[in-house]
Amino acid sequence: MVVAALLNASASVLQRRGTKDLPESSGFSLKMLVDLIRNPVWVLGISAMIIGFVVHGIAITVSRIALVQPVLVTELPFTLVLASWAFRLRVPRRDWAAIWMLSVGLATLLLIRVANV
């Protein structure tokens, strides 16, 4: 479950990194699509997204959806941390506090769900 969230977060960051050098003025076109397909970082991002969907599907089939879906929320902090690393940005203290609160809330929810099984 966490692997699917990490793959989805990686996919988001890799796709954004892969499109970073594209001109903003160019709208969607066949040339832009060809440029993206030739970009290994973007292709890796698409691959991570597809594998993340497969892992998510497997997690849903082997576990209860009530446990799988909340864990996918961890994609947000993973994306924030990975993006800060990939784009060399500093994560503000407020964002770290939000990540911490989300993690504590998720852990609490999962402990309650598992205890009630």
MARKEGU-752758 format. One record per residue (C-alpha): residue in one letter; x, y, z. Coordinates in nm, 4 decimals. Layout:
REM MARKEGU-752758
 aa       xx       yy       zz
  A        X        Y        Z
...
END
This chain:
REM MARKEGU-752758
 aa       xx       yy       zz
  M   0.0000   0.0000   0.0000
  V   0.2763   0.2402   0.0928
  V   0.4676   0.1249  -0.2150
  A   0.1782   0.2346  -0.4381
  A   0.1741   0.5761  -0.2699
  L   0.5508   0.6111  -0.3106
  L   0.5282   0.5103  -0.6779
  N   0.2481   0.7621  -0.7404
  A   0.4480   1.0354  -0.5670
  S   0.7554   0.9451  -0.7710
  A   0.5470   0.9508  -1.0876
  S   0.4223   1.3029  -1.0148
  V   0.7698   1.4359  -0.9453
  L   0.9335   1.2597  -1.2415
  Q   0.6665   1.3803  -1.4838
  R   0.7032   1.7379  -1.3632
  R   1.0809   1.7105  -1.3813
  G   1.0529   1.5689  -1.7333
  T   0.8395   1.8605  -1.8513
  K   1.0456   2.1279  -1.6774
  D   1.2403   2.2240  -1.9907
  L   0.9395   2.2399  -2.2219
  P   0.8364   2.5926  -2.3207
  E   0.5244   2.7040  -2.1347
  S   0.3826   2.8781  -2.4394
  S   0.3530   2.5597  -2.6411
  G   0.0108   2.4046  -2.6027
  F  -0.0596   2.0360  -2.6393
  S   0.0643   1.9162  -2.9745
  L   0.1971   1.6052  -3.1415
  K   0.5487   1.7537  -3.1299
  M   0.5209   1.8051  -2.7544
  L   0.4049   1.4447  -2.7090
  V   0.6978   1.3171  -2.9173
  D   0.9375   1.5316  -2.7130
  L   0.7958   1.3855  -2.3916
  I   0.8213   1.0274  -2.5163
  R   1.1871   1.0896  -2.6000
  N   1.2529   1.2168  -2.2483
  P   1.3619   0.9233  -2.0273
  V   1.2689   1.1027  -1.7033
  W   0.9118   1.1567  -1.8220
  V   0.8843   0.7975  -1.9462
  L   1.0117   0.6760  -1.6088
  G   0.7393   0.8866  -1.4434
  I   0.4687   0.7332  -1.6628
  S   0.6099   0.3866  -1.5890
  A   0.6046   0.4567  -1.2144
  M   0.2427   0.5709  -1.2438
  I   0.1374   0.2528  -1.4247
  I   0.3234   0.0284  -1.1798
  G   0.1701   0.2277  -0.8919
  F  -0.1794   0.1601  -1.0290
  V  -0.1003  -0.2113  -1.0559
  V   0.0376  -0.2252  -0.7004
  H  -0.2683  -0.0341  -0.5778
  G  -0.4960  -0.2845  -0.7527
  I  -0.3090  -0.5763  -0.5979
  A  -0.3299  -0.4149  -0.2529
  I  -0.7063  -0.3759  -0.2877
  T  -0.7477  -0.7423  -0.3848
  V  -0.5415  -0.8773  -0.0921
  S  -0.6571  -0.6345   0.1774
  R  -0.9657  -0.4394   0.2718
  I  -1.0275  -0.1153   0.0875
  A  -1.0886   0.0565   0.4232
  L  -0.7203  -0.0002   0.5028
  V  -0.5738   0.0490   0.1555
  Q  -0.7312   0.3803   0.0608
  P  -0.6285   0.5782   0.3709
  V  -0.2661   0.4685   0.3308
  L  -0.2621   0.6180  -0.0183
  V  -0.2889   0.9585   0.1508
  T   0.0827   0.9207   0.2233
  E   0.1346   1.0047  -0.1437
  L   0.1023   1.3735  -0.0543
  P   0.3921   1.3919   0.1941
  F   0.6011   1.1645  -0.0279
  T   0.5386   1.3972  -0.3227
  L   0.6289   1.7039  -0.1188
  V   0.9539   1.5550   0.0086
  L   1.0555   1.4092  -0.3291
  A   0.9721   1.7326  -0.5122
  S   1.1725   1.9388  -0.2637
  W   1.4685   1.7093  -0.3256
  A   1.4289   1.6925  -0.7054
  F   1.3816   2.0683  -0.7491
  R   1.6180   2.1672  -0.4665
  L   1.3525   2.3519  -0.2693
  R   1.3352   2.3989   0.1048
  V   1.0256   2.2557   0.2736
  P   0.8818   2.5190   0.5093
  R   0.8335   2.4317   0.8755
  R   0.4558   2.4660   0.8345
  D   0.4599   2.1927   0.5668
  W   0.6654   1.9628   0.7904
  A   0.4062   2.0195   1.0641
  A   0.1298   1.9263   0.8195
  I   0.3168   1.6094   0.7181
  W   0.3611   1.5169   1.0824
  M  -0.0080   1.5780   1.1634
  L  -0.1198   1.3769   0.8609
  S   0.1090   1.0899   0.9609
  V  -0.0119   1.0871   1.3201
  G  -0.3753   1.1044   1.2093
  L  -0.3266   0.8222   0.9605
  A  -0.1462   0.6049   1.2148
  T  -0.4260   0.6653   1.4650
  L  -0.6934   0.5772   1.2090
  L  -0.5149   0.2574   1.1080
  L  -0.4588   0.1510   1.4685
  I  -0.8291   0.2007   1.5425
  R  -0.9303   0.0099   1.2264
  V  -0.6941  -0.2802   1.2980
  A  -0.7978  -0.2971   1.6657
  N  -1.1645  -0.3222   1.5656
  V  -1.1119  -0.6163   1.3310
END
